[in-house]
Amino acid sequence: MDYVTQRWEFLPEKPPSDASGDYGLSKCVDFQCPQRQGITDRFAIRWFREDAVPTFLGQGWHVFYDRDGRYMRVSGPDIDQILLRQRP
């Protein structure tokens, strides 16, 4: 089985956004996507409910953007989850 390898990068500046959301462009992934890509707890990452993201951004967390400038989102039945990271 062939796997596509992607590199993820924390970009502290918010990329341009469009109608898809306040945090830039998103990409739908699953909860295990970061682990498959080598993004682990050593990066101080965590999924947050979208409605709680502004609170955590105010507490020093940052939206985790990958190299293509998109952030990771998991669609949920009631609300989406967004991947955030603390600065090292």
N, C-alpha and C positions, 0 to 999 in steps of 0.2 A: 504494500500500500504506500503510495506517495503522499507526503505531507508538504504543505506550503508553509514555509517559515517566514514569519513577519517579525520585524523589530519594532518594539514599542518604546516610546520616548515621552518623558514628562515635559510638557511645554507650559511654562507658567503664565504665558500671555494668552488671553482668550482669542481664538481665531474669529474671523468674520462670521456672523450668524445670518440665518435666513428665517423663513417662516417656521422651520422645524423646531426652534426652541431658543431659549435665552442664553444657552451656553455654547452656541455654535452648532455645527452639524454633528449628528449622532450616527452611530451604527449599532444595529441590533445584534447582540451576541447572547451567549448563555452564561450562567454564573461561573462555569469552569473555564471559560476562555482565557482569563488572565493566567491561571495556573498552567494551562497548555502552552502558553507563550512565554513561560518563565517569569511571570510577574507574580511574586509571592509576598508573604507578610513582611519580608525584609524590606520591602518598598513602602511599608505602612499604608496599605490600600484597604479600602472597605466599600461595600455597596451601601448606598443610602436611598431611602424612599425619596422620590423626586420632590415631594412637598416639604421634606426636611432639609433639602440641599442648601437653601439660603441660610438657614441657621448654622449649619456646619461650615459653610464658607466663611461666616463671620467668626468662627472659632479656630481659624487657621488651616482648615482643609482646603484643597484645590481640586478642580475638575481634572481628571487624568485624561490627557489628549495623546493620541498615538501620532506616529510620523505623518499620517495623511491629514492631521489636524482635526480628526473626529474623536468624539468621546464615546465611551462604551455605555450602552443602555440595554437593560433587560426588560422586556415588556412583561407586565404582570396583569393579573385579572382585574385588580382595582387601581393600581398605580404602578408606574415604572420605577425601576431602580437605576441609579447612576453611580458609576465608579469614581470615588474620590481618593485623593492621596494627600498625606501630610508631607510638608517639605522636609528633606533630610536635615 
